[in-house]
């Protein structure tokens, strides 16, 4: 095992009705005025918004609304929110939504405290010295952002989907009520399953040092995601499965499966970020296309771990059978496995390839993901 | 899954040479003078003590020594240390040792801030309002105390081995260098394996609500402990196995395998605490005796989970085969499975029984562990 530091200070409040106490959590952290970030207006129709406002009012916490955050959130929206946060003098950011809203909230929280443009933080031109405290009520389990210190945002002008990461960005309190996720659409459920699996397998396959405990933990996460996805497809109101799914999502990217590993990279995310930056596809849908194509190419680099995956996750003997089994499982649950299903054809490949090569430089893996390799993976995903 | 809060603020610094930076961690937390707690004088012979002092000196941190803490630490020693901490005006407690030293450090940290006698905190006569910050350099992986908020201490006068628990007792920084554990004796290695397995299976078998992810996580921990123990018995200097063992120990009792479960209890610890309170046996050795006897009796209460254990951990079909396999594994690694191996015979049972019944009241499970049940489990362990 490699040397590591592990410190995850996020407080998780998990379970039914937990969103009703959000005001109390904010008050405990001394928050007086909060920027309330959300996506669609649906939360105003389903009662969640009213509940949040009631809890804030109960604790005399003022709020300023910032709605309309979209999937694959964009930096222009973050900039707008930073302006609003500054002019209204909020002292915290509260995200009510899924990973896109939460990642935007983190970018806003960091951006408010940065004198320059917020994108400078994404391209390494300035460090994140501090940030407003971030809180969230999660309505979609997938990204793991609720218990980590990262955020991913797209710059529409440059077509770059880049990330920030800082200890200042761990949410202080994340409220996870699986019951709020029971209305997630069938499509977003299966995209989320692909996203969680992607988070756990990036390190599983790519790490140069991969402790056995970590492999077992990843397998536990994948088994749990697969099992609960299948239950939820048949019975969307199954709370126990919704809870297992949500907690597996949190565990997949809270640092635990990476602590003590080394040399890992995020190639599936790297390639997918180009898909969603250029074609605005749902992140998880992009991932379920990239993963099988990437696995078929990458297996030669780590045959032992691919055989382990096949055996432990699917009870199959060979690496190839394991990859096929995962691809077939994606097909069965209904998340795409071919670029064509995303409306992306051969004509789109050249632009996609250039974007992937840019990401490879950004991710520091340009030596592995050369033009030939990226071309091969993308073509095989057509 | 049950509703839960999860918040574990301990920073883990894991790996080789990490102990050399202890002064830096203390300085970051503003510590100026520390009570340095340890057990035997061995750390003065093997160079660890000198390294710690050098790191403290480098950061101008003064220290007061408190050595001689024994396994199954006693409250008289904690009281003595509290006096020393007060008279010398330390502002933090640093444990250098295993679970006994760390648990003592936590009791000292809480006791210094409590105006009454420290044992009042153990018997619920007073709450833990605050505590000095606790830091540690772990030299034995077993108890999980390095990443949780509990501590167990024995009152020699009353023969009670009781616990405290408070969010104030999470170590601020825990330094885990598996290389420091390479000199742990063969006996303490196998006792520790039993302790870690006990931590993970208490909830696994007793929880009324036991999520599937949690079962899988427990199985991942047990597989890792068994595998790394076997490697270490053959090759004590194997760093990778030592690291896997240590990290599994931390994961077994840092709250993760219990978050979202409900109705669990710690019957094996409850019974074992009587063994070590009355006969001062090593905690893990007592546990490996209690576990098989307890399992044979308890399996009727949760047959499905016992079958799962048999299958997932040992590849066996029936609950009984799983229990036998664990007992045989304990025998094979050389940790005791009978009271007689601990020098405890039938003549000692009556006093043991009374102590267990007292613990059952303290643990709130007197309705399950009646005189007849406790007598049955103890007798079957002879």
Contacts between the chains, C-beta under 8 A, distances in Angstrom:
chain1	res1	chain2	res2	distance
A	1	B	14	7.4
A	1	B	15	7.3
A	1	B	178	7.6
A	1	B	240	6.4
A	1	B	243	3.8
A	1	B	244	6.7
A	1	B	247	6.8
A	2	B	15	6.8
A	3	B	14	6.4
A	3	B	15	2.8
A	3	B	16	6.2
A	3	B	17	7.9
A	3	B	18	6.7
A	4	B	12	7.7
A	4	B	14	5.2
A	4	B	15	6.4
A	5	B	11	6.7
A	5	B	12	6.8
A	5	B	13	5.5
A	5	B	14	7.4
A	6	B	11	7.3
A	6	B	12	4.2
A	6	B	14	6.9
A	7	B	9	7.8
A	7	B	10	7.7
A	7	B	11	4.0
A	7	B	12	7.0
A	8	B	8	7.2
A	9	B	7	7.7
A	9	B	9	5.0
A	10	B	7	7.6
A	11	B	5	6.7
A	11	B	6	7.3
A	11	B	7	4.0
A	12	B	4	7.7
A	12	B	5	6.7
A	12	B	6	4.2
A	12	B	7	7.0
A	12	B	259	7.8
A	13	B	5	5.5
A	14	B	1	7.4
A	14	B	3	6.4
A	14	B	4	5.2
A	14	B	5	7.4
A	14	B	6	6.8
A	14	B	259	7.4
A	14	B	260	6.6
A	15	B	1	7.3
A	15	B	2	6.8
A	15	B	3	2.7
A	15	B	4	6.4
A	16	B	3	6.2
A	17	B	3	7.9
A	18	B	3	6.7
A	178	B	1	7.6
A	211	B	240	7.5
A	211	B	243	7.1
A	211	B	244	5.6
A	211	B	247	7.2
A	212	B	223	7.8
A	212	B	224	6.0
A	212	B	227	6.6
A	212	B	244	6.0
A	213	B	220	6.3
A	213	B	221	7.4
A	213	B	224	4.3
A	213	B	244	5.5
A	213	B	247	6.1
A	213	B	248	5.7
A	213	B	251	7.4
A	216	B	219	7.7
A	216	B	220	3.5
A	216	B	223	6.1
A	216	B	224	6.5
A	217	B	217	6.9
A	217	B	220	5.5
A	219	B	216	7.7
A	219	B	220	7.6
A	220	B	213	6.3
A	220	B	216	3.5
A	220	B	217	5.5
A	220	B	219	7.6
A	220	B	220	5.5
A	221	B	213	7.4
A	223	B	212	7.8
A	223	B	216	6.1
A	224	B	212	6.0
A	224	B	213	4.3
A	224	B	216	6.5
A	227	B	212	6.6
A	240	B	1	6.4
A	240	B	211	7.5
A	243	B	1	3.8
A	243	B	211	7.1
A	243	B	260	7.2
A	244	B	1	6.7
A	244	B	211	5.6
A	244	B	212	6.0
A	244	B	213	5.5
A	247	B	1	6.8
A	247	B	211	7.2
A	247	B	213	6.0
A	247	B	260	6.6
A	248	B	213	5.7
A	251	B	213	7.4
A	259	B	12	7.8
A	259	B	14	7.4
A	260	B	14	6.6
A	260	B	15	8.0
A	260	B	243	7.2
A	260	B	247	6.6
